[in-house]
Amino acid sequence: MKPILFGHNIASFDIPILMNKLRQHSLLSEFMLHIYGCIDTIKLARRKFKTKDIGNHKQQTLVTKLLGVEYDAHNACADVTSLFQLLEHFEYSEKDVFPFNSALLTDSYIPLIRASRITKLTARRLAHSGLCLKHLQLAFNRDSENGLKSILLEHGFNAKTVTSFTKYFTCTEE
């Protein structure tokens, strides 16, 4: 089984840096063959603990409050060790896993966001499902609205989203 990368605020901070370095050295495709996906523990913390109860959701704060210890947040080894210990306090499942390249997938929807066909949130949800605009374009090219409906409904999207993409692809064909 392929590993899942865990990180605190990994989606906003670590992944973009790592992705840039991997692309810079032409290793992104190879890297993606060896991981299953990612889980951002800050999202798990926000789901489980209210800000008023915990103060904030920084890893250092969570370690102090939940584990009762202090650590050097600027020490990579201490950071990893404390995150591993924090995982015992979180619940996570398959639905928390998102693709490493989710930011790239989200960016594929920029034309639709700019055209006000979908929201940024919808683009992120599509990306977290592993879908990019090319996947949906291919589904539309193969079977028009039915192709889109099949793939989008399978991933939990509604008829409104199907209609938005159908209109977008129909307009771009003309």
N, C-alpha and C positions, 0 to 999 in steps of 0.2 A: 504494500500500500504506500502511496506517495504521502509525504509529510504535509502538514498544514502549518503555515507560518503564523505565529501569534505575535502580537505586538500591541503596545499601548499607544494609541493614536497613530497606528501604523498606516492607515489609509491616507491620512493627511500629511504625515511627515516622512516616515521611513521609506514607504514604497516609491514615491516620486524620485527620491534620491537614488535608491537602488536601481530603479528602472532606467534612469538617465545613465548611470554607470554601465549597466548591462548593455544598453543600446550603443553607448560610446565604444564598447569593445566587441560589438556584434555577438553578444551572448544571450540576448533576451529570449529568443526562440528556444535555445537549448535549455536555459534555466526553467522556462515554463513547462518543458517536458518532464521535469523532475519534481514539481510540487503540485499538490491537489488544489490549494487555494490558501486563503488568509482569513484570520479572525482578528478583528480589532477589539481589544479588551476594554477600551474606553466606552464602546457601545454597550458591552455587557455590564459595565459598572453603572452607566447611566440608567440602564433598564432596571437594575436591582436596587440601587441606592439613590434616594432623593438628595439633592444638593443641601437642603436644610438639615438633613440628618448627618451628612458626612463632611460638609464644608465645601469641598470641590472634588473633582474626579481625577485629579493628577495622580499618577502612579505613586509618587512619594507620599502623598496624603493617605491614599488607600493602604499602603504598607504600614504606616504609622498607626492608623485607626484600626485596621483589621488584624494585623500581625503583631502590633505592639512593639515594633522595632524601628530604629532609624537606620538609614543607609545613605551612601554617597550616590546620589542620582546621576552624577557625572562619571561614574565608574561602570563601564559596559558590563563587566562580569557580575557586579552587584545588581545592576539593573535587570539582567536576565534571570538571575537567581531569585530575586524578589518577585518578578512577574510569574515565574513558575510556581512559587508559593501562593501567590494571589489566586491562581487558577482554581484552587480548591474552593474558593468563595464564590465562584461564578458558575452559572449554568449556561451551557451552550449546546447547540445542535447543528445539524446539517444546514438549517436555514440561516445560520450566522456566518457560514463560509461564503466568501466572495472571491471572484477571480483576481489574481495578482494584477492583471492588465485592465482592471475595471476602469481606471482613469482614461485609458486609451479608448475603451469601448464607449464610455460616456462622451468623450470628445467627438466620436463619430456622429452624434446626434445634434451637434451645434447648428447645422442648417435648419433643422426642424425647430429647435429652440428659438433661433433668430426669427423664423417665420411664424412664431407663436402657435405652432401645431401641437407641441408638447411642452411640458414644464421641465425644469432642471431635475426635479424630483423623479419624474417619470423616466427621464434619461438615465438617472442613477439606478433606478429599479431595473430597467432593461439591462444595463451593464452588469449589475450584480447577478442577473439571471444568466449572464454569459453571452448575451445577444448584442451584436453590433448592427449598425445600419445596413451593412452588406448582407447579413443574414436575412433581414426583413425584405430587402430589395429582391433577393433571390427567391424568397417565398412568394412575393408578389408577381415576379416575372413568370414563375411556374404555374401559378393558379390564381392570379389576381386576388380579389378580396378573400376568397376561400383559403388561399395559401396563408395570408396574413392571419386570418381568424384562427386557423389551426395552430399556428406557432404561438400567437399571443395569448390565446385562451389557455393553452397548455401551460404557459408560464404565469398564469394568474392575472392577466390583464383583461380589461373589460371591452365591451363593444365600442365605447367612445374612443378608446385608443386605436382599435382596428380602423374605425372611420377616419381618424386623423391621419394615419399612415396611408390609407387608401387614397384620400384626397391629395396628399403630398406626392405620392408616386404617380398618380394620374396626371397631376399638373406638370411634373417634371418630364413626363413622356411627350407632352404636347409641345 
